[in-house]
């Protein structure tokens, strides 16, 4: 459905653009009383013989009169560009209106497609038993829990072991669950909203991974600093999630 919607939108945009080009270019098949008195906004017609061959029959700024119109029609000119718009003279108005209706239809189809995708993603989420909200909350609990408990641990080795164990578990569960929910998040927030959300989350995930690596390398202070940065980034992720 989404592909069909985007095709409808693309076609309607193209047709609407074509129709718009005729807004100031009425056909000379209209009656004289609809054209006389208008001013050319662009040269019209081409001289086909004589010393001025190839030059415009009439330059921009020429007033349209019955004689001018007759000469233009006799020269095979079908449209002229004029200085004033009139809905009555606009030959492409129905095509333009149809394009607007088509764009509205395409927008409705896009929204319906998004609802279907959200519902499908929600079903997968329910089957898996984890939502992106709960996954983000689980990651935050793990990081905040470590930050509050580390100062009270008996020694740094115990803290390093706790970081490796808990962060490692979070990477395999909550972090993976949040990343796997990208289809649902894209459907809910759109591409721009998803990109803004994942910008913060990806930064938080990098800090979490660095905290684990630092702990595995016995770099306690660096690991703690990474956890602090991760906590800030997770809070920013939550803010964007709730915006």
N, C-alpha and C positions, 0 to 999 in steps of 0.2 A: 504493500500500500504506500509506503514512504517513497519508493522509487516512482510510482505512478504520480504521486503528489508533486514531486520535484519536476517531473516531466511536464505536468500541467502548468506549473508555475513558469518554467522556462519558456514554453510555447507561448503562454499568455504575455509574458514580458516582451518577447520578440514581436508578437502581433500588435501589442499596445504601442511599442516604439514605432513600428511602421505606420500605424494609424495616426500617431502624433505628428508625424512629418507632413501630413496633409492638412493640418489645422489652419495653416496660413497659405495653403496652395489649392485654391478652389479650381474645379474643372471648368474649362471654357464651354462645356455643354450646358452650363446654367444659362438662364435667361439674362439678357442684357441688363435688365433693371436690377439684378442682384450683383452686378459687377461694375457698372458704370459709376465713376466717381472715386473708385479705389485707386491707390497709387502702387506702382510696381516696387517691390522691395528687392528685386534682382532683375538682371537683364532677361529679356524674353525674346525667343525666336532667333533665327540666324539668316543673314543675308546670303542668298545662294548664287547671285550673279552680280556683275558690275564691279567697279573698283573697290567697293567695300565688302566683297565676298568674305564670309566667315565672321563678320562683325555682327553684334546683336541687332535685331530689328528695332528694339526699343530698349533704352537704357533704364537702369534703376531710377525711380523718381518720376517716371512717365505716368500721367493720368490716363486711366482707362476711359475711352469713349467708344461709342458704337463703331466708328471707323477703325479705331485701333484694334478692337476685338475682332472685327471682320477680317482684318489683315492677318492677325495672329492665327485665327482659325484656318484661314486659307493657306497659311504656311505650314499647317500640320501641328501647331502647338496645342497640346491638350490641357496643360495646367500652367498657371502663372503664380508667382509668389507675390502676395500683396501685404499691405501694411496693417490691415485690421482683421481681427478674428470675428467670425460669425458662426454660431451653431448651425444656422440654416445652410450656410455654404460649405460646412465641414462634411466632406464625403466619407470620411473615416470614422464618424462619431459612433456608428453602431458597432463597428469592429472594436473600437476603443472601449465602449461600454461592455461588450462581450468579454474583452480581456480582463477588465476589472472584476467582472463576475467570476471568471475563471480563476483569477488570483485569490479571490475570497474562498472559492471552492478548494483550491490547492492548500490554502492555509488551514481550512477545516480538516482536510485529509491528513495534513502533517500532525495536527493536534490529536486526531483519532489514532494515528499510527503511534504517537508517543504514549497515549494511554494504553494501547495494546502492549507496547514494549514494557511499560512500567508494570502492568499486570503480570506479564510473562516473567519478568525479572523477580517480581514479588513471589510468584509461585516457586521459582527455583530457590529463592531465599528461604521461603517457608520449609521447603523440602530439606534444605541444608541446615536449617535451624539457626542461621546467623544473619543478622541484618547489618548493613554498614554502620548504622548508629551504635549497635551493641558492640561491633568489632572495634570501633573507635574508642568507645567507652572502656573496653577491656584493655586496649593498649595504654590508654591514659592511666588506668588503675595500676597497671604493672609499673609504669615509669614513676608515677607519683609515690607508689608504695615503696619502691626501692629508694627513692630520694629521702623519704621520711625515716626509713629503717636503717639505712647504711650508717649514719652517725652513732647509732646505739649498738652496733655489732662489736663483738669482742676484739676482732683485729681485721686488718685489711684483707687478708686472705679469705676470711669468711665472706667479706663484702664482695670480693672478686668472684668467688664461687657463686654467690647469690645472683650477681648480675649475669654471669654466663648462663646459669640455669634458667632464670625467669625470662630474660630477654630472648634466649634461644627458644623457649616454649612459646612466647608471644609471636616471634617471627613465623613459627610454623602454624599458628592458629589465627589469632586476631589480625595480624598484619596481612597474612595471606587471604583471609576472608574479606578484608576491606578492599584489597586489590582485585579480588575476583568479582566484586560487586560493581565493577566499572560500567557494565552494560546498564544496570539499574540507575546508577548515578548519572550517566549520560542522558538517559531517557528523562530523568527527573529535572536535571538542571540545564540540559542543552550542552552543546560542545564548549561554548564560552564559559559557562558556569562550572562545568566539569574540569576544564583546564585550570581555572582559578583555584578550585578546591584541591586538585591534585598537585598544584604547584607547592602549596604549603605542606601537604601530606608527604610528598616525595622528599622534601627537605627534612621533615621530621623523621622519616624512615631512614634517611642517610645517617642522621645523628644516632639513631637507635642502633644501626649496624656498626657504626664506629664505636659506640659504647661497648658493644659485645666484643668487637675485635680488640679494643684497648684492654678490656678485662681479661681476655684470653692471653694477652701479652704481658699481664701483671702491671699494666699502667693504670693504677687506681685513680689518680687525680684526673687524668685525661678522660677516663671512663665516666667519672662523676660530672665533669664539665659537659660532656656530650649528652648525658641524661638531662641536665639542666636546660640545655638548648633544645632538646627534643620536647621537653615539657612546654616550653614557650610556643614552639611550632605546632604542637598538638592543640593547644588552646586557640591558636589562630585558625587552624583547620576547623575546629568546632564552630568558631564564629562564622566562618564562611559557609559551613554546613547548615547553620541555622538562619543565615541571612535571607 
